[in-house]
């Protein structure tokens, strides 16, 4: 039987685990804080535990580690992109960004992705595997330790579809939010999805005040289907109903990501339709100029056209911002860095 990965356990699970092996629950709390507050991983040095218990744990559990493979520093801003090597040799990427509202970690939730969006580098080799909760928290902790700075915001916008790895992503959120650990506010966590409708309802029912971000990219089903295979499974009508349900039950504004692709989805026709379909939803649109990848033969619109698109949205009373391009000199978005390295190897 596989050994338990102990730093993937939530506080509750760690307490029950301790009880299962005949220990008091507070031992679970000590171990949890050691991992998630002190950011230490070596059980043999956890001096609060009796030596016998340390020995037992070392026999019966494993502690997940990830290794820093390479860091790329932007010369344009303070963004750092990280490549980490997982214990099985897989490589993932994460990003550290400094914003006015706090230091932000963009982390991956899967190795690869099976969603198949046309313009996204992360999905080109399909899904390799899900990440464990420990592999997700470790991305945050490794970047904090490397930078010597605290991270207060998390965006689940790296490689992978978080709602396709639902249970482990929820455990990650539970762990990183716990006040006995890192204590990151749920309001400072954003989960981005291409639109797995049933999982959006599940997430709404968890009643967590995290920000939901939907990758919309087109207000027309037939156009959306051409760039996002998930659109064949769930029509916009169903997706937007789910968003409304989420927004109403959590009283949260929903963010819609809209990657602008020249000549594909950047016209007035799209703006008109967006204003129709988003009526009644407390929405914010985040415009992302396309980061061209070699597998997708399209360009980003000129900056003036991006701004024009934004103005047209604002004129229709749709709040819209243009995503500031972070670290554009150190290989653009989502999975491009990892892919370059994996291809080289
Ligand atoms: N699977 C999640 C998280 C993915 S990445 C999702 O689909 O939302 C976060 C955002 O970056 C998504 O909106 C995604 O569509 C977008 N994105 C991916 N590749 C891109 C590229 N090359 N240029 C611009 N945006 C991209």
Boltz pocket constraint, residues with backbone or C-beta under 6 A from the ligand:
constraints:
  - pocket:
      binder: B
      contacts: [[A, 117], [A, 119], [A, 120], [A, 121], [A, 156], [A, 157], [A, 158], [A, 159], [A, 160], [A, 161], [A, 162], [A, 192], [A, 193], [A, 194], [A, 195], [A, 213], [A, 214], [A, 215], [A, 216], [A, 257], [A, 258], [A, 259], [A, 288], [A, 289], [A, 290], [A, 291], [A, 292], [A, 293], [A, 333], [A, 334]]
      max_distance: 6.0
